């Protein structure tokens, strides 16, 4: 059976604007004004768009339409990065930085977007404390995978629930925040789990519950958190909206796609493309087999373990005893079902599994450098190299 999800990849990227010492620059509104002539929420160029985020130092870079070819994905989005980089460097002496969290940012060093659409954030702030790392200091690589009909959408949703616990073992890039090592390998996801704890149904267990129909999803997931938000005084700007759902995978009925939110932004576009190829090839393989879905509670436990321990995490999955073993099993399926183009990118994933995800690699590099210099200088040194990786589009190993 053929599914539309196997045909295209819809990426969304988030990058910090920083100076040569990695200080966050809260200038996204000024950048968009310079592009457009007035402050707007986004600027659309022929193939990609630059968009505001909640944080005034973070810019979203988004494709205008999904890509069938991973090569086109890489070329187009790297062009977007270079275009934005050249503009902000010329106007502000700024540079772009990927990764899942800004490594030095203190929460009083950035602000929430204060212009049009600020009403959304004002609604959120009625219940949630936005001055947290889970709001002001997270950067994700979001991937949209279209579905063709209800049956394929439900199958994809439930399969993604089984993949997402092990994805951070490959995609984690957030070992540091506020100039210190976090307790977790994926600190972005740790904060993400906590950022809406006042209304737990918005995030759930992060791993999505299994569903049997769109009606089931609309009533038991969207309906539940909408009722809970309304009970706390949240109005129609957020109530009933599918994108408020903060699970690892959510339905975007408005674009007939599933959106994956569990991946940290990587250091360069090529690495993002590799994750996209990995997910597409893996799902292609799982959709053609009668893959046995794991119990939800095991998936939740495994995700928490992977967030904390990364590739070394002990898991309860049938895929392997550790997250690394599980990822090896999933990568084998991906290789067996990958197209020729996809196979060109999968060695990046293979190396991350073998040598450690970027969070683990960066942590090790900074610890080594900090033996010869102050920790802050070691962080700046490594993360400036990661910023260069973004501009040069070369994975950091």
ChimeraX attribute file (.defattr): number of C-alpha atoms within 10 A of each C-alpha:
attribute: neighborCount
match mode: 1-to-1
recipient: residues
	/A:1	5
	/A:2	11
	/A:3	15
	/A:4	14
	/A:5	20
	/A:6	19
	/A:7	16
	/A:8	19
	/A:9	23
	/A:10	21
	/A:11	24
	/A:12	20
	/A:13	23
	/A:14	27
	/A:15	29
	/A:16	30
	/A:17	26
	/A:18	25
	/A:19	17
	/A:20	11
	/A:21	13
	/A:22	23
	/A:23	19
	/A:24	24
	/A:25	18
	/A:26	21
	/A:27	22
	/A:28	25
	/A:29	23
	/A:30	16
	/A:31	23
	/A:32	20
	/A:33	16
	/A:34	14
	/A:35	17
	/A:36	13
	/A:37	10
	/A:38	12
	/A:39	17
	/A:40	18
	/A:41	17
	/A:42	19
	/A:43	17
	/A:44	14
	/A:45	11
	/A:46	7
	/A:47	13
	/A:48	18
	/A:49	17
	/A:50	24
	/A:51	19
	/A:52	21
	/A:53	21
	/A:54	20
	/A:55	22
	/A:56	23
	/A:57	25
	/A:58	30
	/A:59	27
	/A:60	20
	/A:61	23
	/A:62	21
	/A:63	22
	/A:64	15
	/A:65	12
	/A:66	18
	/A:67	17
	/A:68	13
	/A:69	16
	/A:70	20
	/A:71	15
	/A:72	13
	/A:73	23
	/A:74	20
	/A:75	13
	/A:76	16
	/A:77	25
	/A:78	19
	/A:79	16
	/A:80	20
	/A:81	23
	/A:82	15
	/A:83	11
	/A:84	19
	/A:85	19
	/A:86	15
	/A:87	17
	/A:88	19
	/A:89	15
	/A:90	11
	/A:91	10
	/A:92	15
	/A:93	13
	/A:94	22
	/A:95	26
	/A:96	26
	/A:97	32
	/A:98	28
	/A:99	30
	/A:100	31
	/A:101	29
	/A:102	30
	/A:103	24
	/A:104	20
	/A:105	18
	/A:106	17
	/A:107	15
	/A:108	9
	/A:109	14
	/A:110	19
	/A:111	16
	/A:112	18
	/A:113	22
	/A:114	14
	/A:115	11
	/A:116	10
	/A:117	12
	/A:118	13
	/A:119	13
	/A:120	14
	/A:121	17
	/A:122	15
	/A:123	16
	/A:124	18
	/A:125	13
	/A:126	12
	/A:127	16
	/A:128	17
	/A:129	14
	/A:130	21
	/A:131	16
	/A:132	17
	/A:133	22
	/A:134	21
	/A:135	21
	/A:136	25
	/A:137	27
	/A:138	25
	/A:139	30
	/A:140	26
	/A:141	25
	/A:142	23
	/A:143	25
	/A:144	24
	/A:145	27
	/A:146	26
	/A:147	24
	/A:148	13
	/A:149	11
	/A:150	13
	/A:151	12
	/A:152	17
	/A:153	23
	/A:154	20
	/A:155	17
	/A:156	24
	/A:157	23
	/A:158	19
	/A:159	19
	/A:160	23
	/A:161	24
	/A:162	24
	/A:163	19
	/A:164	24
	/A:165	27
	/A:166	31
	/A:167	25
	/A:168	25
	/A:169	34
	/A:170	28
	/A:171	29
	/A:172	32
	/A:173	30
	/A:174	30
	/A:175	26
	/A:176	25
	/A:177	19
	/A:178	16
	/A:179	17
	/A:180	13
	/A:181	17
	/A:182	18
	/A:183	13
	/A:184	22
	/A:185	28
	/A:186	32
	/A:187	27
	/A:188	32
	/A:189	29
	/A:190	19
	/A:191	17
	/A:192	23
	/A:193	20
	/A:194	15
	/A:195	22
	/A:196	21
	/A:197	15
	/A:198	14
	/A:199	17
	/A:200	16
	/A:201	23
	/A:202	22
	/A:203	22
	/A:204	19
	/A:205	20
	/A:206	26
	/A:207	28
	/A:208	24
	/A:209	19
	/A:210	19
	/A:211	16
	/A:212	13
	/A:213	14
	/A:214	15
	/A:215	11
	/A:216	13
	/A:217	19
	/A:218	16
	/A:219	13
	/A:220	15
	/A:221	20
	/A:222	21
	/A:223	18
	/A:224	15
	/A:225	23
	/A:226	26
	/A:227	14
	/A:228	17
	/A:229	23
	/A:230	14
	/A:231	11
	/A:232	13
	/A:233	11
	/A:234	19
	/A:235	15
	/A:236	13
	/A:237	12
	/A:238	18
	/A:239	17
	/A:240	19
	/A:241	15
	/A:242	19
	/A:243	15
	/A:244	15
	/A:245	23
	/A:246	22
	/A:247	24
	/A:248	24
	/A:249	25
	/A:250	22
	/A:251	25
	/A:252	17
	/A:253	13
	/A:254	8
	/A:255	12
	/A:256	16
	/A:257	22
	/A:258	23
	/A:259	23
	/A:260	23
	/A:261	20
	/A:262	26
	/A:263	26
	/A:264	31
	/A:265	28
	/A:266	32
	/A:267	27
	/A:268	26
	/A:269	29
	/A:270	25
	/A:271	23
	/A:272	28
	/A:273	26
	/A:274	22
	/A:275	24
	/A:276	26
	/A:277	27
	/A:278	27
	/A:279	25
	/A:280	23
	/A:281	24
	/A:282	22
	/A:283	23
	/A:284	22
	/A:285	19
	/A:286	20
	/A:287	17
	/A:288	11
	/A:289	9
	/A:290	7
	/A:291	11
	/A:292	10
	/A:293	12
	/A:294	15
	/A:295	12
	/A:296	16
	/A:297	12
	/A:298	14
	/A:299	25
	/A:300	20
	/A:301	17
	/A:302	23
	/A:303	27
	/A:304	23
	/A:305	24
	/A:306	28
	/A:307	24
	/A:308	20
	/A:309	19
	/A:310	28
	/A:311	29
	/A:312	16
	/A:313	21
	/A:314	19
	/A:315	24
	/A:316	17
	/A:317	20
	/A:318	11
	/A:319	16
	/A:320	15
	/A:321	14
	/A:322	23
	/A:323	30
	/A:324	27
	/A:325	22
	/A:326	24
	/A:327	25
	/A:328	18
	/A:329	14
	/A:330	22
	/A:331	21
	/A:332	14
	/A:333	18
	/A:334	24
	/A:335	20
	/A:336	13
	/A:337	20
	/A:338	23
	/A:339	14
	/A:340	9
	/A:341	12
	/A:342	23
	/A:343	18
	/A:344	14
	/A:345	22
	/A:346	23
	/A:347	15
	/A:348	22
	/A:349	22
	/A:350	19
	/A:351	13
	/A:352	22
	/A:353	22
	/A:354	15
	/A:355	14
	/A:356	22
	/A:357	24
	/A:358	27
	/A:359	27
	/A:360	22
	/A:361	16
	/A:362	22
	/A:363	19
	/A:364	13
	/A:365	15
	/A:366	22
	/A:367	15
	/A:368	13
	/A:369	16
	/A:370	15
	/A:371	10
	/A:372	10
	/A:373	13
	/A:374	10
	/A:375	18
	/A:376	16
	/A:377	16
	/A:378	20
	/A:379	25
	/A:380	19
	/A:381	16
	/A:382	16
	/A:383	22
	/A:384	20
	/A:385	15
	/A:386	24
	/A:387	22
	/A:388	18
	/A:389	20
	/A:390	28
	/A:391	22
	/A:392	15
	/A:393	20
	/A:394	15
	/A:395	17
	/A:396	17
	/A:397	12
